[in-house]
């Protein structure tokens, strides 16, 4: 299968490499030249633009930061829409606003092209392992055609509904992840200031009801003072903004989402927006005057 891949950042790079390992013929593009080089040295061909990538591919995957980037790469000048051939499918795996996924899909539909929105969860480690959780919106028959490709990048791919449903599901995911990290941070700072070793607190609770995938992914990082992304706070702010906009547009109050958004805004003002979202703990450490790392 000839696959195009646009957006070769923290996530797109290992996802594209897993498709190459699975034997697919990849044409790739990014606006940063070194990111293309890294993936072509693993066996892909370079495309000169999204249009060029689409012209050479049966499935075009995008993995870009946010809604405007996807709109530009798919519908803009030199965009996918100008090169894509009848019968091809566009799969946007970025996390974007559900309404924009619908808008981009409607633009492609005018040319008779189907689209899925298929954002992912699991972060860089699962992107490297090819074990992402993939949440999909679109037509069932298109999903069934593309599913074997998705399962080269993930260990699960669930069709959640019509186009846009993948990103609604992702917003739900991002609310749960952000609030879990905040709860973990609040609790570990409390333990540290009360004089109990937060490492031992983590070991003691991880097998109980408070245990979670978030705790196991983020507690070892924050206990080691490691905030290297992973998933940057600035990208989580983007997802929470999309969650707030979507929720308010349909009349759903989301009080805890507002709270964690303001915590992330405070971290941004503090210059921490490039840190991994595990870095949320730094907000609590500052409030309490207590570091978790190295606490006994
Ligand atoms: P990233 O910033 O590392 O990568 C994005 C890439 O897109 C960059 O290489 C950038 O140069 C490229 N790009 C931007 N505009 C472009 C354009 N018009 N044409 C071609 N390339 C363009 O971001 P990431 O961490 O890989 O995240 C990508 C998406 O996946 C985001 O929507 C993010 O929210 C989501 N996501 C990230 C993670 C994570 O842990 N990093 C986890 C799940 C989902």
Boltz pocket constraint, residues with backbone or C-beta under 6 A from the ligand:
constraints:
  - pocket:
      binder: B
      contacts: [[A, 6], [A, 7], [A, 8], [A, 9], [A, 10], [A, 11], [A, 12], [A, 29], [A, 30], [A, 31], [A, 32], [A, 35], [A, 63], [A, 64], [A, 65], [A, 66], [A, 69], [A, 72], [A, 73], [A, 93], [A, 94], [A, 95], [A, 96], [A, 120], [A, 121], [A, 122], [A, 123], [A, 124], [A, 230], [A, 231], [A, 232], [A, 235]]
      max_distance: 6.0
